[in-house]
Amino acid sequence: MVTRSDRDNRNARQVTRKAIPIEKAHVHDTAVGANTDFLATDLTPSDPVVLFRVMVAIDTAQVFRAHISDGTTTVALEFNGGVALVAQCVYIFDILVNTDDEINFQCDGAVQIEKFIVQEILWGTQ
């Protein structure tokens, strides 16, 4: 019979921890103005290249976008092909994030954020 060492157990915990998504942001039932960042602080990745899984539901049909800065320039990228999200429907989007990226989120009109969650996916497992 093979017995696992303490080091094996530590390594197993480290592997398991990286496989569990990390909640980076959570907003519930909050009013946000037009073209105003949802989050007080921009999100940054914990590891070099990760996937942010974004879940959003808003009360009014609006275009939803991410503002991504690499420290030099900021770009605005629209989700859902630039088409307004349907009010009171849940959407889930994935976006790849690099080491230097800082990300925040906006809508083009005033909305009530019904639910907004960002999870960081460290490994390529979905």
C-alpha positions in Angstrom: 0.0 0.0 0.0 1.3 3.5 -0.9 1.0 6.2 1.7 0.7 9.8 0.7 3.2 12.2 2.3 2.4 15.6 3.8 4.0 17.1 0.7 1.7 15.1 -1.6 -1.3 16.3 0.4 -0.1 19.9 0.1 0.3 19.6 -3.6 -3.1 18.1 -4.0 -4.6 21.0 -2.1 -2.8 23.5 -4.3 -4.1 21.7 -7.4 -7.6 21.7 -6.1 -7.5 25.4 -5.1 -6.6 26.4 -8.6 -9.5 24.3 -10.1 -12.1 26.2 -8.0 -13.3 29.6 -9.5 -12.5 32.7 -7.5 -15.2 35.3 -7.0 -13.8 38.6 -8.1 -17.0 40.8 -8.0 -20.6 40.5 -6.9 -23.2 43.2 -7.2 -26.8 42.7 -6.3 -29.8 45.0 -6.8 -27.8 48.2 -7.3 -28.5 51.3 -9.4 -25.7 52.4 -11.8 -25.7 55.5 -13.9 -25.2 55.6 -17.7 -21.6 55.0 -18.8 -20.5 54.5 -15.1 -18.3 51.8 -13.9 -20.2 49.0 -12.0 -17.2 48.4 -9.7 -15.4 50.8 -7.3 -12.1 49.2 -8.2 -11.0 47.7 -11.5 -10.5 43.9 -11.5 -7.1 42.4 -12.1 -6.1 38.7 -12.6 -4.6 36.7 -9.8 -2.5 34.7 -12.2 -0.8 35.6 -15.6 -3.6 34.6 -18.1 -7.0 33.7 -16.8 -10.6 33.6 -17.9 -13.2 35.9 -16.3 -16.7 34.5 -16.4 -19.2 37.3 -16.2 -22.9 36.8 -15.3 -25.1 39.8 -15.6 -28.8 40.6 -15.4 -30.1 44.2 -15.6 -33.6 45.7 -15.4 -33.5 47.7 -18.6 -32.4 46.8 -22.1 -28.9 48.3 -22.5 -25.6 47.6 -24.3 -23.2 46.0 -21.8 -19.4 46.6 -22.2 -16.1 46.0 -20.6 -13.4 48.7 -20.3 -10.0 47.1 -20.4 -6.8 48.9 -19.7 -3.3 47.6 -20.1 -1.9 50.5 -18.1 -1.3 52.6 -21.3 -4.5 52.6 -23.2 -8.1 51.7 -22.5 -10.5 50.0 -24.9 -14.2 49.5 -24.7 -15.5 46.1 -25.8 -19.2 45.4 -26.2 -20.7 42.1 -25.3 -23.5 40.4 -27.1 -22.4 41.7 -30.5 -23.1 45.3 -29.4 -26.8 44.5 -29.1 -28.7 45.6 -26.0 -29.2 42.9 -23.4 -32.8 41.9 -22.8 -34.1 43.2 -19.5 -34.4 40.7 -16.6 -32.6 38.0 -18.5 -29.4 36.3 -17.3 -26.4 36.4 -19.6 -23.0 34.7 -19.1 -19.9 35.8 -21.0 -16.3 34.7 -20.9 -13.4 37.1 -21.5 -9.6 36.3 -21.5 -7.6 38.5 -19.2 -3.8 39.1 -19.4 -1.4 39.9 -16.6 -1.5 43.7 -17.0 -5.2 44.1 -17.7 -7.5 46.1 -15.5 -11.2 45.7 -16.2 -14.4 47.4 -15.3 -17.9 47.2 -16.7 -20.6 49.6 -17.9 -23.9 50.0 -19.6 -24.8 52.7 -22.1 -27.8 53.8 -20.0 -28.8 54.0 -16.3 -29.8 50.5 -15.0 -30.6 48.6 -11.9 -28.1 45.7 -11.7 -30.2 42.8 -10.6 -27.2 40.4 -10.5 -23.6 40.8 -11.5 -20.9 38.2 -10.7 -17.4 37.8 -12.0 -15.5 34.6 -11.4 -11.9 34.1 -12.2 -11.2 30.7 -13.8 -7.5 29.9 -13.3 -7.4 26.7 -15.3 -9.0 25.9 -18.7 -11.6 23.7 -17.1 -15.1 24.9 -17.7 
